[in-house]
Amino acid sequence: MASTAGRPSRVAKLPPRERILDAAEELFQSEGIQRVGVQAIAERAETTKMAIYRHFETKDALVAEWLRIVAADYQAAFDRAEAEHPGRPKEQILGLARFIAEGLPTISHRGCPFINSLAELPDRSHPARQVIEKHKADQTRRLVGMCAEAGLSDPEQAAAEITFVLEGAQVSMQNGSIDQVGNRLMRTVEGILDRYGSSLGTSRTTTG
C-alpha cells in the first residue's frame, strides 16, 4: 500500500473499502492486531464501525484481507524476478533476496507483518493465520522450482536454507542483533547457490 506521507489528503481520495484497509494496515503494523479495535480503525479511516462491517463481516476477516494484500506484494516480487531475468533462475533467486534486503529498513521499524501476526494468532484455524500458511507454502513451492531450474543438486534443501536466511535476516534486522544485515543476507544466499551449484550450470534453457 501507499506511504503515509501526505496521508489526510491521500486517504480522502480513496474509496471506502481501500480507506479502511489503509487504516487497518497502518494500525496493525504499528500497534499490533490484538490492541487495535474496530472503532480505532473507523476513526483512522474517517468512517464508522457500521461502514466497516458492511465491507468486512468481522475484524478477523479484515485482518485476513490485509494479509492477503501483503502476501500478494511478496508474490509479485517473484513475478518481477522471473520477468526481469527470464531463463536465469539463479538471478531470479538473487532478485528475491535483493527484494528482502532492500525492504529491511522498513522491517527495522515495524517488523515483518507475517512474523508479527503469527505471534498474535496462535489459533491455526484463524482465517488470517491460514492466509499466512498458504502464502508460505506457495513461496516455498516457487523457490524450490527456481532452485531446480538453476540446476542445484538438492533444490528442496537449498530452498529451505535460503528461506531460513531470508526470514532470519528480517528477525535480526528487527531486533538489531546483527549489523550490515542486507549485505550479509546477499552474501549468504550467494554462498548457498554456489554450494549447491551443479555441473549443469545456473540455468536450464530449452531450444525451439
C-alpha positions in Angstrom: 0.0 0.0 0.0 1.0 3.6 -0.3 3.2 5.5 2.0 1.7 7.5 4.9 3.2 10.7 3.6 0.5 13.3 3.0 -1.9 10.9 4.4 -5.0 13.1 5.1 -5.3 14.4 1.5 -4.4 11.0 0.0 -6.8 9.0 2.2 -9.7 11.3 1.4 -9.4 10.3 -2.3 -9.6 6.5 -1.6 -12.8 4.5 -2.0 -14.3 3.5 1.4 -13.0 -0.2 1.3 -9.5 0.9 0.4 -9.6 3.6 3.1 -10.5 1.0 5.7 -7.7 -1.3 4.6 -5.2 1.5 4.5 -6.1 2.5 8.1 -6.1 -1.2 9.3 -2.6 -1.7 7.7 -1.1 1.3 9.5 -2.6 0.4 12.9 -2.0 -3.3 12.7 1.7 -2.7 11.8 2.3 0.0 14.4 0.3 -1.3 17.3 -0.5 -4.9 16.7 -3.6 -6.8 15.7 -5.0 -7.5 19.2 -4.5 -4.0 20.5 -6.4 -2.4 17.6 -10.2 -2.3 17.8 -12.7 -1.7 15.0 -13.5 1.7 16.5 -9.9 2.8 16.2 -9.8 1.7 12.6 -13.0 3.5 11.8 -11.7 6.7 13.3 -8.4 6.4 11.4 -10.3 5.7 8.2 -12.7 8.6 8.8 -15.7 6.3 8.7 -17.9 4.3 11.0 -17.9 0.9 12.5 -21.1 0.1 10.6 -19.4 1.0 7.4 -16.5 -1.3 8.2 -18.9 -4.2 8.8 -20.6 -3.6 5.5 -17.3 -4.4 3.8 -15.9 -6.9 6.2 -18.1 -9.3 8.2 -15.7 -9.4 11.2 -12.4 -7.9 12.3 -10.9 -11.3 11.6 -12.0 -11.0 8.0 -10.4 -7.6 7.8 -7.1 -8.9 9.2 -7.1 -11.8 6.7 -7.8 -9.4 3.8 -4.9 -7.1 4.9 -2.5 -10.1 5.0 -3.7 -11.3 1.5 -2.6 -7.9 0.2 0.7 -8.2 1.9 1.2 -11.8 0.5 0.3 -10.5 -3.0 3.1 -8.0 -2.7 5.6 -10.8 -2.0 4.2 -13.0 -4.8 4.6 -10.0 -7.1 8.3 -10.0 -6.2 8.6 -13.5 -7.6 6.8 -12.4 -10.7 9.1 -9.4 -11.2 12.2 -11.5 -10.6 11.1 -14.0 -13.3 10.2 -11.2 -15.7 13.4 -9.3 -15.2 15.7 -12.4 -15.5 13.9 -14.8 -18.0 15.7 -18.2 -18.2 18.2 -17.2 -15.5 16.9 -18.8 -12.3 20.0 -18.0 -10.2 19.5 -14.3 -10.9 15.8 -14.7 -10.1 16.7 -16.1 -6.7 19.2 -13.3 -6.1 16.5 -10.8 -7.2 14.2 -12.2 -4.5 17.0 -11.9 -1.9 17.6 -8.3 -3.0 13.9 -7.5 -2.6 14.1 -8.6 1.0 17.4 -6.9 1.6 16.1 -3.6 0.3 13.0 -3.8 2.5 14.9 -4.4 5.7 15.0 -0.7 6.8 11.2 -0.8 7.0 11.4 -4.1 8.9 13.7 -2.5 11.5 10.9 0.0 12.4 7.7 -2.1 12.0 8.7 -5.7 11.8 7.7 -8.4 9.3 3.9 -8.4 9.1 3.8 -12.2 8.9 6.1 -12.8 11.8 4.3 -10.2 13.9 0.9 -11.6 13.0 1.8 -15.2 13.7 2.9 -14.2 17.2 -0.6 -12.8 17.8 -2.6 -15.6 16.2 -1.8 -18.9 17.9 -5.1 -20.4 16.7 -4.3 -22.2 13.4 -7.9 -22.1 12.4 -7.9 -18.3 12.4 -8.6 -17.1 8.8 -5.6 -14.7 8.8 -3.3 -17.5 10.0 -4.5 -19.7 7.2 -3.6 -16.9 4.7 -0.1 -16.7 6.1 0.4 -20.5 6.0 -0.9 -20.7 2.4 1.4 -17.8 1.4 4.4 -19.5 2.9 3.6 -22.8 1.2 3.2 -21.0 -2.2 6.5 -19.2 -1.6 8.4 -22.4 -0.8 6.9 -24.1 -3.9 8.1 -21.3 -6.2 11.5 -21.1 -4.6 12.1 -24.9 -4.9 11.1 -24.6 -8.5 13.6 -21.9 -9.1 16.3 -23.9 -7.4 15.5 -26.9 -9.5 15.6 -24.8 -12.7 19.0 -23.4 -11.5 20.3 -27.0 -11.6 21.1 -27.1 -7.8 22.0 -30.5 -6.5 19.3 -30.5 -3.8 16.6 -28.0 -4.6 14.4 -28.6 -1.6 17.3 -28.3 0.9 18.7 -25.2 -0.9 15.3 -23.6 -0.8 15.0 -24.3 2.9 18.3 -22.8 3.6 17.5 -19.7 1.6 14.2 -19.4 3.4 16.0 -19.6 6.7 18.3 -16.8 5.7 15.6 -14.5 4.3 13.3 -14.9 7.3 16.2 -14.8 9.8 17.5 -11.6 8.3 14.2 -10.0 8.9 14.1 -11.0 12.6 17.8 -9.9 13.0 17.0 -6.5 11.5 14.0 -6.1 13.7 15.9 -6.9 17.0 19.1 -5.1 15.9 21.3 -8.1 16.8 23.4 -8.1 13.6 24.9 -5.2 11.6 25.0 -4.9 7.8 22.1 -7.4 7.6 21.3 -6.7 3.9 24.9 -7.3 2.7 25.3 -10.4 4.8 22.0 -11.7 3.5 23.1 -11.3 -0.1 26.5 -12.9 0.5 24.9 -15.9 2.4 22.4 -16.6 -0.4 25.2 -16.4 -3.0 27.1 -18.9 -0.9 24.2 -21.3 -0.8 23.8 -21.1 -4.6 27.5 -21.7 -5.1 27.5 -24.7 -2.7 24.6 -26.4 -4.3 25.6 -25.5 -7.9 26.0 -28.4 -10.2 27.8 -29.0 -13.5 24.6 -28.2 -15.2 25.2 -24.5 -14.7 23.0 -21.9 -13.1 20.1 -22.2 -15.6 18.4 -24.6 -17.9 17.3 -23.4 -21.3 15.4 -25.1 -24.0 15.8 -24.7 -27.7 12.9 -24.3 -30.1 
